[in-house]
Amino acid sequence: MVICVHDDQWTTGRMSTAYVVYRVIVAVLMVVWLIADFLYEAGRFYRYNYAIWLVFATNWSMLAVCVTACCMAVTSVYYYYATRYRALGIFSALFFYYPIVVVLHVASYLSDLWRWRLEQ
């Protein structure tokens, strides 16, 4: 019987650089996608009336996913540097931030699921 034991960020408490880079890349791509979608839809469908973009639930769910990706990237970078430089005492600042990120995360996925269900 072979037991495979390896150290990962969940058991060791140290986040890998690859994971932080992944989170930052996802956040940047989501922001670029959101801006491109905003400009494309406002120009093509709404006659450059940008306020109409906020009317549709699909755009709100995309905005929620983008904000969630950015919050997770900020949290990952913050935790990465805090553990790297032994500054774990500063995590009290995340006391109010983390529940907001979790609520945004759940809301973004639920809104996408709801939107997908309505399109069926």
Long-range contacts (C-beta under 8 A, 24 or more apart in sequence): 13-83, 14-83, 15-76, 15-79, 15-80, 15-83, 17-80, 19-76, 20-76, 20-77, 20-80, 23-69, 23-72, 23-73, 23-76, 23-77, 24-73, 24-76, 24-77, 26-69, 26-72, 26-73, 27-69, 27-70, 27-72, 27-73, 30-65, 30-66, 30-69, 30-70, 31-66, 31-70, 33-62, 33-66, 34-62, 34-63, 34-66, 37-62, 57-111, 57-114, 57-115, 58-115, 60-111, 61-108, 61-111, 61-112, 61-114, 61-115, 64-104, 64-107, 64-108, 64-111, 65-108, 65-109, 65-112, 67-104, 67-108, 68-101, 68-104, 68-105, 68-108, 71-97, 71-100, 71-101, 71-104, 72-101, 72-105, 75-101
